[in-house]
Structure formats: structure tokens, C-alpha cells
């Protein structure tokens, strides 16, 4: 999709010929994020019009107890230390960011008075700064006023390396200054097209200066408020047992009128996903179940009890197969899959093309994931495909055979194709997880019919996804021909996501396999376009570049997307929750309510 | 006696040291790292992870880390959890009451069932009652707790809807209602653990009583004309229970250590579930502390069992 086409689409949104939601979906389909699409629209003059969230209660309180079940328990309540999503969720009850992302990529203000835009002079023309105006009259749970000092403090707190905050990436390269008590300016070192990172979403939650000021840097672990959060959010802290439960009660001074609806709230943690689904959908013991990593078949069966339903929300997570560009069998300078080698089989484009045709995405969706995934060849495809995406998921064993035949790969006596003494035999690895093993089997079966022999390998998830430089079975080592895993695009801006194909990001022994380019795919044009995109201020031009980057990767068939994984949650009947695929599940917890 | 205890304690020290060293090295060599989740999050640059590793001292050589851990431990500093960043002792203390309550009650339940059943079965060996008790006991300790646990959940929570299967520590109620709710949620886990334990206790009690009941002094007591109840309670059970007391003492560490599987099934926030989640999260300081405390308890209660045994049975002497 070229810049021209993007501009036409945006014009259509402006005139109302295309709905905002459809536009966002089209952008997601070409591999962009909903927030990025929202930014494009807002900077083209289509205002961020976050849909009014339906909220029926006419007063705060009266909703009783809201019971949330997380099978991964919350272990800490400081958003700057939140290693996993579960910890961000726990913090989100008490703390709020300046703004969050709704499901259509709109920025929704929480502690900000308004979303910065060119119209309200929030955004500088040169892309070097943003001015956030803060909401007035907001109080911390202990009664202290919330001001610009708190915002500035969060920047100092997070960017200090000794604090050991996991949010450091969002804060280390910016400068934040106070303009007055209710306005701050965020300045960037270089023109930054995607300005809504610091103070936005999961890593944007603001902690109070008056309680954390003495615990910046090395003493960060000692702050009493780490365990007893005092925030601005709709619920106030009652009790916390790490790894077990969090309980909270209604904040009578909440800065949004008539909210929240529930008098008390409890997050229980632990156990496994299936029994969590059972506790919400079948017995109704709980109101909400987080991240239902459960086979759709089971979910459907549990839903039939009629006590609850499953909510499915699109996200940017994609399950994909990756073909190694380097040779994992040869050791050079003490490392396998070295950049100095070339994969003996995948260096032939015909083999990669054939493999792409041998992935039965429709069956993987239908028989393995059901509603909990949608087949995709997108994230990286040309717009023609996007427009008719269901028909273009090509699965064609015959065509794959023809391509291989034409490229000179002939079947031997054992039914395996070979050329110049090299047989088409691969090792295909992934983490241990029932749906993944089933997907492996589906691919293996189809490949067999095309004369490709695949050996399946599965690695325990805790090893596969670790960053252990000494273990050769981790995914960044990729000492294997083919591997499959899921990559989440939790961050709103795809720029960081796209750096995983840059030449200089290749995972090697030298960088202890910390590089993000795991396939070791290298392409000069890609590197060039990426560098341009980093500097490009026009969001539409920039989006076009990202789409171009996607096309470059996919056209080469080293990365083969399988299915898109949505966010799956379980909700008890009667509960209205507002969940976004681009922010924490609890980002709108203030507006959840229950109808009798 | 004093000398004996002292000697045992002196022997215990090197074994505890050895245990801790082996645990530490095994954990250090095991794959995975506590910041694996950060690795999967594309929003966090690798430098952040590297900095955290350095800050938490994970990249130092194993032996240096071990010595550092040992010295801190001797000073009473158990370290802090990587995943929740709070002190390990605090984390463990929070979990102890729940585990004590659930596993302790299950032990009491087990004894309450095993003692009468075992004794009665031994009084009438090979009778119908004995046969049934034996069969049930065999079935009982052949069925793993994860099976009986799920079975009970299926029957009492899902089908009948009588009992909750998620254990809560923050029940918002007072007075009798609070006790009732706590009782209700503890029924299933206590039953699962208690019946399992009761099955093996029953077998022990039965064989211990059988050993004693045939002895001459029992016959003497009977021929003196004492009534059967007195003979059994005063003469048989008292002596038969000596090995059972030892067995119970040896089970005590488990009361503190929790029940990993059952706690996980019913989401009981006890020591067992703390251990398993820490293992899954590679939270080394917590794993070390829990396993080491467990090792200490085993050593201590072994010693205690030996002492109680000698006290109950004067024929045993300590050298």
C-alpha cells in the first residue's frame, strides 16, 4: 500500500465514506497497529473521537464485589517494576497514565485534560516536543493533589538506571519539564513522529512523588508504597499478598463522576487457565478470567453452561514460522547459524515459496485455535490480499510440487526431494504447547506430500524463551532450520517491532544472542527504508514505509505468518467490561459495571 | 542424652551445608532466567535486562554467588524475590498460616480416621471390616491427589454447586459467617489430603497393632479378666502407637512445606504454591529459601522423632 493509497483512504474517512473502524482494521491487516492508525488519522485532521463508553449506572458504588481471576498471579504493584502483563494489570486498578489506547487506536485521556494535537498546540511542528495538559482537581488516594511535579518525577524515577525500572526504555531518551502546575513538556532528542509513548498505556502509569521521592535509584526496592499503592485510580488499596491476591475498595473521590460501580474489588491469582475458565464460565464463582489460553473447544463447552461468555478482542500478536537464512549445521568461530554461512536449502527461493504454499493456515485456524485465532498471511502482504484476505490464504500442495520440480529438486527413492546431493530435510522447532505441536503436525503432513521431510522438535517454554546465552535451545540461538513462535506487538508504535529484521540487529555470539533479528535475514533496502522511517515526521508517509518494510520481508518468504492471536477473556453474564487489544485489560476498570 | 543431641546437631550442620550447596548449584545450572519474560517483550531493550541481571548479581560466578548467599543467610538476610522485589522471609511468613491450617487439618483428619479404623481392623484381622478397610486404604493411596482433587471439584463445585473451588484468604465477612466460609472452602482440599494420608496411616496402625496384640502380656491382661476395651486402649494401643508417633513426626515438615499439587489445584496460597510459582518464574532466592527451610525442618524433625521414640520406649538407648 503506497502513500497515495493511504491518503485516499484517510480522505475517505474524513468525508465519512469509510468508517474509522474499517480504516483501522485495514491498517492492522497490513501490519500496523491500531494506535499507529489512530495517530495517522489525528495528524491528518481527523480528530481522535474515542467512542463514548457505554456506562449505565447513575451513581458511584452499589455494584457489590467484583471478582477477577488471574491464573498468573500478581506479584508486585509498582507499574515501573511490572515485568509481566499481570503485574501491570494489578497496578492499573490503583494507578492511571495520562492516556490509554482504546480498541480503535484512539488515545483516551485519563490524567490528561486533553489529548495533545496540532489544533490545541500540544504538538510542535518540528516533532521535537509535546505538551500535555493535566486534568485539574485530581487527588491521590491520600488526599494530596496530583500535579505536574508528579509527572516530572515519574520520568526521573524511571530513567535512573539504579531504580531498575522495566519502563526505562520509554523514558531514558526524553526530557520532561514542568510548564506550570498542570502542564508538562516532553522533549525528544530528534524529531519523533510517535510521541505517545512516555506517560501513555501500561508503562505510562503515574506514581506519586510525595511517596516515592526518597526511593529513587538504588533504594527503589525499599519504598513502602511498592506494596501499598496510593494512586489516582478508581479503586483504593486494601490488602495485597504477592502471588495470591489484591483487594481494593471504591475511591469515593474518584475524578470521574458516578464511577466506579463496584464497592470492592478482588484479584485472585494462581492455578491454571482451564480451571480459571471453569470458575467464570461454568460455576460463575468469578466475574472475569484473564488471558484464556484454553482450546476453543473447551471454552465453547464451558460457555454452554450459560453462566458467562468469552470476549475476543483483536491485538497485534502473530504466530509465525521463521526460516533460517544461515546454516545451523556448520560451526564458524564457535557459533552455529553464523552470519558467515548460508542455509543450504533455504537459499533457494523456490524452497521458501513452496513451504509457504504448504502451510494449511485455514485448517490450523479451524481445527486448532477456533475462535481464538484468525488465519493470516497479512502483517506483510500487498493490499490486494488485504482486501480479499480470506481467499488468498493459499494452500496448494500441487503448486508447491511444481515449483520444487521446476527448480530441480527431484524425488529420490525414499520419496524425499534432493538436488546436488542435498535432501530437503529440516528440523522444525517450537515451544511445548499443545496447539503448537498440533500445528507442527499439520505442516509436517503437507510437506511429506511434497517430498519434504520434517523432523519435529519441541523445547520447554521456559528454556525456549529464555535469554540464556549458554543454552543452544533458546529461540534467539535458532540452531535449527525452521522455528515457530508468537510475537506480541504490545507497543503502540510498530517501529520497534520492525527492527527485528535489520541487518545490524542479527542475533550472534558477539552480542550474546541479544540481537532481535533472529532469522538473520539481511536486506540493504530494508535497512535504508527503516532509517528513513525513523526520521519521517509525516505519519502517513511513515506508515507507507512500514508497509513497504513488511512487503520486503514477506516477499522473501523467510517469515511465514500463520495466525493472528486475539486477546481472549472470560466474562460472567451481566458484566460489561471494556477491553482493549492495545492496552491493559483493566485500562477502563472505572467504567466496568454489572447489570442484574 | 545431651551429648547425643549435640552430636546429632553437629552432624546435621555439614549435611545442611551440603544440601544448600547442591541446591544452589543445581538452580544456577538449570536453564531459564528470571527475566525471560522481559526477553519476550519487544518493548524492553536487551540493555534493560542486562542491567537488571547485573544489579541482581546473576552474572557472577556460581561460587561467589553461593558464598554471598550463605553469608547473608547466616546474618538472617534471606534475600529478596526477583519477581515481587520483596523480602523472601516476608513472602514465606505470609504463606505459612494458610499452609499450617490446611495441611495441619488434613493431618488431624487423617489421624482421626486412621487410628480407630486401623485399631479396629487389627482387632478382627481378615474380618469383613478388615477386608473393606484394606481395600479402601489401597485405593486411597493409589489415587493421586490431583485426581481426587479434580474429581471432588467436578462433583461438589461443578455438578452440585455446593462448595467453592477457589480458595480465598480475604473473605469479607465477620463472626460465624467468616468461620463458615473458611470451613466450606477448606473442606475439599483437607479431604483430599487427609484421606490420602489416612489411607497410608491406616495400614501402619493396623500392622503396628497386629504386632502387639499377639504378644504374651496382652494375653496376660486378658486372662486377668480385664475388659476388652481396657486391654486395647491401655495395653495394646499405647505400645502400638510408638512407631506411628515417629511416622507422624516425620510427616511434620510436610505440614510446613505444603502440598504442591493440591495447593495448585485449589489455588491455596501456601508454601507449596509459592515454591511452584517461584520455580516457574526462576525466582532463585525464593526457591532456595523454601527448599532450604524444608531441608532444615526434615533434619530437625528426624532428630525429634528419634528423641520422642526413645522417650516413649525406654528400651531404646542413645549412644
HADDOCK unambig.tbl for C-alpha pairs under 7 A between the chains (distance, minus, plus):
assign (segid A and resid 75 and name CA) (segid B and resid 83 and name CA) 6.47 0.50 0.50
assign (segid A and resid 75 and name CA) (segid B and resid 84 and name CA) 4.85 0.50 0.50
assign (segid A and resid 76 and name CA) (segid B and resid 84 and name CA) 4.87 0.50 0.50
assign (segid A and resid 83 and name CA) (segid B and resid 37 and name CA) 6.88 0.50 0.50
assign (segid A and resid 83 and name CA) (segid B and resid 38 and name CA) 6.35 0.50 0.50
assign (segid A and resid 84 and name CA) (segid B and resid 37 and name CA) 6.61 0.50 0.50
assign (segid A and resid 164 and name CA) (segid B and resid 52 and name CA) 6.18 0.50 0.50
assign (segid A and resid 166 and name CA) (segid B and resid 48 and name CA) 6.81 0.50 0.50
assign (segid A and resid 169 and name CA) (segid B and resid 44 and name CA) 6.23 0.50 0.50
assign (segid A and resid 169 and name CA) (segid B and resid 45 and name CA) 6.69 0.50 0.50
assign (segid A and resid 221 and name CA) (segid B and resid 85 and name CA) 6.39 0.50 0.50
assign (segid A and resid 242 and name CA) (segid B and resid 84 and name CA) 6.74 0.50 0.50
assign (segid A and resid 244 and name CA) (segid B and resid 269 and name CA) 5.79 0.50 0.50
assign (segid A and resid 270 and name CA) (segid B and resid 267 and name CA) 5.63 0.50 0.50
assign (segid A and resid 271 and name CA) (segid B and resid 264 and name CA) 5.29 0.50 0.50
assign (segid A and resid 271 and name CA) (segid B and resid 265 and name CA) 6.07 0.50 0.50
assign (segid A and resid 271 and name CA) (segid B and resid 267 and name CA) 5.37 0.50 0.50
assign (segid A and resid 283 and name CA) (segid B and resid 158 and name CA) 5.99 0.50 0.50
assign (segid A and resid 462 and name CA) (segid B and resid 32 and name CA) 5.69 0.50 0.50
assign (segid A and resid 463 and name CA) (segid B and resid 31 and name CA) 5.83 0.50 0.50
assign (segid A and resid 463 and name CA) (segid B and resid 32 and name CA) 5.13 0.50 0.50
assign (segid A and resid 465 and name CA) (segid B and resid 36 and name CA) 6.23 0.50 0.50
assign (segid A and resid 465 and name CA) (segid B and resid 40 and name CA) 6.74 0.50 0.50
assign (segid A and resid 466 and name CA) (segid B and resid 32 and name CA) 5.11 0.50 0.50
assign (segid A and resid 466 and name CA) (segid B and resid 33 and name CA) 6.07 0.50 0.50
assign (segid A and resid 466 and name CA) (segid B and resid 36 and name CA) 4.55 0.50 0.50
assign (segid A and resid 466 and name CA) (segid B and resid 39 and name CA) 6.84 0.50 0.50
assign (segid A and resid 467 and name CA) (segid B and resid 33 and name CA) 6.96 0.50 0.50
assign (segid A and resid 467 and name CA) (segid B and resid 36 and name CA) 6.04 0.50 0.50
assign (segid A and resid 467 and name CA) (segid B and resid 39 and name CA) 6.32 0.50 0.50
assign (segid A and resid 468 and name CA) (segid B and resid 32 and name CA) 6.23 0.50 0.50
assign (segid A and resid 468 and name CA) (segid B and resid 33 and name CA) 6.72 0.50 0.50
assign (segid A and resid 491 and name CA) (segid B and resid 43 and name CA) 6.15 0.50 0.50
assign (segid A and resid 497 and name CA) (segid B and resid 42 and name CA) 6.64 0.50 0.50
assign (segid A and resid 514 and name CA) (segid B and resid 46 and name CA) 6.21 0.50 0.50
